[in-house]
Every structure is written in C-alpha cells, then in structure tokens.
Amino acid sequence: MRRGTLIKRAAQICVTGFSQAALLSLCALLFLATTPAHAQATDAAEAARKAALALENASRALDKADGARNRVKALTETVRAYEDGLEAMRDGLRRASVREQALSRDLAASEAEISQLLGILQSMASAPSPVLLLHPSGPLGTARSGMILADVTPALNSEIDSLRAKLSDLAVLRALQESAAQTLRDGLSGAQTARIELSQAIADRTDLPRRFSEDPVKTALLIAGTESLEGFASGLSQIAVGEVPGSLPDISDRKGALNLPVQGRILRRAGEADAAGITRPGLIVATPPNALVTTPTAATLRYAGPLLDYGNVAILEPQAGLLLVLAGLDVVYGEAGEVLPGGSPVGLMGGTGADADGILPGTDGQTGSEWSETLYIEIREQNEPVDPENWFRTDKG
C-alpha cells in the first residue's frame, strides 16, 4: 500500500472514534506501516479483528439485556472488549513510536552526508551550462568527467529516493500516531462509561444465589484479631451465617487451564524475592490502570473488602477447600456469600491522572511501561499456599 494512501485512510479513520471499524483498520494500518514482517502484521490485524468483534457482540448483548444480571454480564464483556481493543491499539502505537525513533536516528546520522549531497546539487545548479560542459584538461577530460558523472548520477538518485522515502515514512508515522492517540482517548472514554454503568448494574443486581450471609460483627472481630492472610483465611468459616450445606463442584479437571483474572503480565512468580528481599507464595501481576478483575471460574465470594496491608481483597472459593485470594484492588464488587458465575466482575484496579489508562507509550517504546498497577494472586488448598501456576495458564504472562 502506498504511503499517501495510508495517510488518507488514517485521516478518514480518526474521525470515526473508537468504533469497531476504527479499531480494526487503524491498528492494522499502524502495524502494516511499521513492520515488514507479514506474520506480525497478520497477527496484529487478527487481534484487532477479535477485539472489534467482541465489542460488537457485547453491544448487541447489552441491547438485549432485560435484567440486572444479564446487564452485568454484557457490561463485563463490553469492558473487556474495550480493554483488549485499547491494548491492541497501544501495541500498534508503540511499534509506530519505535519505528519513528529509528527513522529519526537514521536521518540524524545521515545529516552530514545529506548536507554534502545538497551542497553538490546546489553548486551544480548554480554553475553556468558552458562551464559544466568544459574540463580544464581538454576534450579527453570532459569525456572522462561525463562518464564519471553518468556513473555517479544513479547513486545520487538512489540517495535522494532513500531520503525522500524516510521523510515520507516519518510524516506517515506521525500522522498515524496523532490519529491513534485520539482514537485511544475516545476508547478510554467509552471504557470509563462502561465501567460506571457496570458498577451501577452490580449495585442493582439482586438475583444471585447465596450460600450464606456475612455476620458483620464477627467479620470485624476476625479482621481486628488477624495478623496474617493465613490467619484470616482459616477463620473465614466463622463469619458465615446460615450457610447452605453441600459440596461445591470439583474443578480439578481445569487445573492448569484457568485464565488469569485480569489482563496483565507477571512481574514476580511464587517464591521470587522483590527489591526488598521479601518473598510471597503468590503471583504479582502488573495490570493497566482501571483494569477489570473477574472470576476465572464460578465461585462463592467468601470475603470482599480491605485487609491488613493488602488493600482491598476479594477471596473466592471455587470448590471446597480451595481459596483464591485477589489482593490490591481499588474497588471490590459483590457481597460475601454470593455465588458468582465464571467471568463475573469482582473489582477494578486503581489508576488516577490524565493518562490513567496508559494512553500513550513511553518514549523508550518499551512494552509494559503503562502497566502501573499490581494484583497479588494467591491460591490456598486446605489453607496451605500452593503455586498459582499449578492452576492458571500463564504462558501469555
């Protein structure tokens, strides 16, 4: 595709906002304009296509939702689709930024050569035609200089064409980045609106089954007397009132296949020490600000609220004797005792400031620079911590 066509199409796309077409087309353009690798461009276009399709499907489901429970599900899918779309767009924008920096370095490195080339061309243009046709050594020198000039001319033309292509690429990339940044801002606005509507829908939801009711006095006493996560987890059964007997479904057949509850990348694995030398038995996952946290499988919400120095915590019970601890959330959803379907929202990560969702990549072009929040994930079997990677698929982390 010619660069001029890319600019025109990018200009057309940027006015459409964060629509499905804008997401798909602009992300694909960014990749096609910044990488010669066909496989990379194809993968990028496919990621954008899936995000656009998910957004479209979520929008249709939202239109058909006739109750708070269905609305929560549709809004959860909407937020996730926005998150996937934003990440696909950011990835393309990062690649465009890296390519722009490379072109700028190439042009800066060639500055002396370019200046010399321009000087030669200017001197040739200002010299009178008869002087250019004569040589001090006579006709033989004139013939030889003509042959040399004939050999040099293609090389000069090649340098000029190369310079013209680099300048054109630079202009295209800057135009694409400007339009992509605006499209991302539009997408951020849509995601924020969906998050607000999701919070309201969860507040309106009253039709979830419950296994027990939480005793607030016993909960407060348990928190006050707890010095560790282990101690709190072992006392969770004490705060339940009127718990319905019966075993939870066994999910051991899904061991190692559960998706992480949040979009993110693993910073530290179980047992790895942090900068202060502290080790924890769980995963620490870097997430984008305001990322949605969901249940990886159907589970009972055993606790939701602040705990010790972990910030806001959600503790889920997918099956008897198995607890999933999610710590470090900014907002937690739901009430203890509710049975949540798989994929249900349990909270949001934090994030403040104008660029809270990491709209623009860092100047170094490195991936993950906008993943500023961290979620701690711990799995406890029979109140003993186990490696979460025994349960979760982390090959994408």
N, C-alpha and C positions, 0 to 999 in steps of 0.2 A: 504494500500500500504506500502511495506517495505521501511525503511529509505534509504537503499542503492539504491533502485530503484529511489527514489526521487532525490538523488544526481546525478545519471547518467542522468536522464531526464532533470534536471535543467542545467547540463553541456551541453547537446545537444541543449537546447533551447537558451542559452545565445549567441551562435554563429550565430543565425538566425537574430539578430537585432529586431527592433520594427515592425516585421511583424504581420499579423493577427494571425498566429499560435502562435507566441511568446507571444503576448498579452494575448491570451486566456489561453494557457497552463501554463505559468509562474505564472499568477495571481491566477489561480486555485490551483496550487501547493503550493503557499505561504499560501493560506487560509487552504488548507487541512492539511498542515504541522503544522499549528499554532492554530487550534481550533478544539475541539472535537465535537462542535455543528454542526450537519449535515445541519440544516437550514442555518446557516451562510455561510458554505462552498458552499451550493447550490446558495444562493443569490450572492455570490462573483463570482462564475463561470458564472452566468447569466449576471451579469453586464459586465464582461469581454467579454462574447459572443456578447452582444449587441454592445459594442464598436468596437469589431473586425469586425462585420457585417457592421456597419456604415462606417468604414474605407474602407472596400472592395467596398461597394456601391458608396462611394464618389470617389474612384479611378476610377471606371468604368464610372461614370458620367463625370469625368474630361477628360477621354479619348474621350468621345463623344461630349464634349462641342465645338461648332462651332462658338461661338461669345463671346464677352467680357461679356455680361450679363449672359449667361449660364456658362461661366467660373467663374465668381464671385460667382454664386450660388454653383457650385461644389466645389470651393476652400473654401467657407464658411463652407460647410458640412465637408470637409476634416479637417479644423482646429478644428471644434467642436468635430469630432471623435477623433482626437489626444488628445484634452483636456480631453474628457471622459476616454479615454484609460489611459492617464497619471494619472488621479485621481484614477482609479481602481487599477493601479499598486502601486501608493503611499499608498493606503489604505492597500493593502496586505503587503507592506514593513513595514508600521507602526506596523501592527499586529505581523509580524515576529520579529521586534525590541523589542516590549513589551514582547513577549514570551522569547526571548533571555535574556532579563534583569531578568525576573522571574527565569529562569533556573540558571543564574549566581548567583543570590541571594541564591537560594536553595543550590547550591554547596558550596558557601561561608559559609552558616550557618551550613553545614554538615562537614566542614573542620576538626574539632576536632574529630568527630565520624569516619570520613574516615581515619584519621591518626592512631587512636587507632585500627581500623579494620586491616589496613595494618601492624601495628606493631604485632598484634596477628598472622596474617598469616605468617609474616616473621619469627617470633620466632618458630612457629610450623614447618616451612620448614627447619630451621637450626638445630633443635633438632635431635639427633640420634634416629633411629627407636626403639631400645630396650628400651630407656628411655620413649618414648611415650607409650609403652605397659605396663609399670610398674607403680604402685602407692605406695607411702610410707606406706599406711595403709594396704597393702596386697591385696589379690585377690578380697576381697569384695569391697575395694575402687576402684580397677581397673575396676570392673564391673560397679560400680555406675558412675564413670567418663565416661565410654564408653556410658552409657545410656544418660548422660547429653550432651555429645558431639553429640550423634545422634539427640537429640532434638534441639541443637543449630545450627547444620550444615544447615538445611533448611533455618533458619533465616539469617545465614551468606550468603548463596547463593542468597537469595532474595535481601539482601542489595547490593551485588555485581551486580546482574542483574539490579537493580534500578539505581545504579551508572553508569553502562555501558550504559543504555538507555538514561540517562540525558546527558552524554558526547556525545553520538551519535546524539541526538536531537540538541545539541549545534553546533556540526560540520555541520549538515544539514542546520540549520538556517543561519549560517554564509555563507555557500556556496550559499544558495538561495539569501541572501541579496546582495552578491557581484554580482551575475549574474543579479539580478533585477536592481541594480543600473546602470549597464552598459546598460541594455535594456532601462531604462528610459532615459539615455543620448542619445541613438540612437533615441528614440521617440521625445525627445526635439529637436534634430537636424531636424527631419522631420517636426515638428510643426513650427519651425522657418522658414524653407524653404517655407512651405505653406503660412505663414503669409506674407513673402516678395512677393511671387507670387500673393497673394490676393491684396496687396497694388497696385501692377502694373496693375492688371486686372481692379481694380476700376478706376485707372487713365485713362485707355484705354476705359472705358465704356462711350458711348455717346448716347445710345438708350433709356434712362429712360424718361418717360413723365415728363413734368414740369408744375407746376401750376402758377409759377411766376418767375421773375428774381430778384435778390437782387441788390439794389442800394447801392454800397459800401460807398458813401459819407454819406447817411442817416444812414447807419449802424454804421459808425464811430462816428457820432454825437450822436446817441442813446446810444452807449456804454459810450462815454465821459460824457454824462449827467445822466447816471444811477447810482443810489446808492444802489439799491436792485434788487433782482431777480424779485420781483413783478413788479417794475417799468419797467424793461426791457421787461418782458412778455407782459405787457399792451401796449407797443409801437411796438411790432413786425409787426403789420399790416402796419406801416408807412414805412417800408423798402422794401415792396414788390412793384414791378413794373409790370404792365400788368397782374395782377392776373386773372386767369380764373374763372369766376363766377360759382356758383353751389355748392350745399352742398356735404360734404363728407359723405360716408356711415356711418350709425349708427352702432356702435359696442357694444351698451349697453347690448345686449344679451350675450356677452362674459365677462361681468363684474364679477370679482372674479375668472376667469378661465385663464387669461393671464399668460404665463410663464415669470419669471424674465428675463431681457435682458442679463444676464451674469451668468456664473457658479459661485456660491458663497454662503455664509452663512450670515444671517442677524446679524449684530452687535448691531444696535440700531433701534428701531421702531419709528414710528412717535410720537413726543412729549416726548421721553425719553431723559434725560439730559446726556451729555457727562461728562468727568472728570472735565471740566471747568464750568459745570453747564449750558451749552448752549443747548437749545432745538431747534429742527428743525421739520418742518411738514412732512418730508420725511423719507425714509429708508436709512440707511447706511449699505452697503453690503460689506463684506470682500471677495476679489477675489484672485485667484492665479495671480502672475505677468504675464503680457502679455496676459491676458485673452481677448477673443474676445467678444465685446458687439454688440448685434443685436437688430433689431426692433422686439418687441413682436407681432406686427400686422402691416398691411400695413399702411403707414403714410406719410404725407408730411414733409420734412425736413425744418423747419422754420428758424433754425439757427445752424451753426456749427463753433466753434472757441472759443478763450479764453473769459472769462467773470468774472470780479471782482476778488474775491479770490477763485472762484470755480475751477480754472484750465480750461482745455478745456471742453466745454459744447456742447451737442447736444440737441436741442429742437425739438420734433416731435409733429405733430398734427394728431392723428389718426382719429378724427372726429371734426366737427365744435364745437368750444367752449371748446375743451379738449386738454390740452397740457401735454406732457410727457417730463420732464427735466432729463437729464442724465449728471451728473457733476463729474469731477475728472478724465477724460480720459487723456491718454498720447498722443494719436493720434486720430484725428477725420476724418471720411471719408465723401465724398459727398459735394454737393453744395446746398445752400439754394434754395428752390423752387422745388427740385426733389421729385418725388413721389416714395417712396421705397416700394417694396413688403415686405410682412411679412417675418421675418427671415433674412433680409438684414443686412450686417455689417455696423455699424455706427462708429466704432472705436476700439482701443485697450487700455487696461490698461497698466500702466507703469511697470517697473522692470528692474534693472540693476544688474550686478555682475555675478560671475561664476555660482551661484546657483539661478539665477533669477527666474526660474520656480519651485523652491522648490523641487529639485530632491530628496534630502534626508530628511527624517523626523527629527525632533528634538530628542535629546537624551531622553527626557522625554516621548516620544511616544504619546504625546497628539495630537489629530486631530486638524487641522486648523492652526498649527504653521507656515505653509508655505504660508498662505493666507495673504499676507502683504499689498496688495493694497485695496483701498476702493472706491466704487462707490456710489454717492448720487443719489437717485431716488425720484423725486417729481412729483406728479400729481396735475394739476390745472384745475378746472372746472369753466368756466366763470370767469377766473382769480382769483379764490379763491383756496387755497390749500386744498386738501382732503387727507384722509388716503390712501396711495397707496395700502394697503392691501384690500381695497374695490374692487380693480381691479385685483391684482395679486394673483396667488396661491403661498402661502409662507409656505405651510406645509412641504416642504423639506428644508426650510431655517434653 
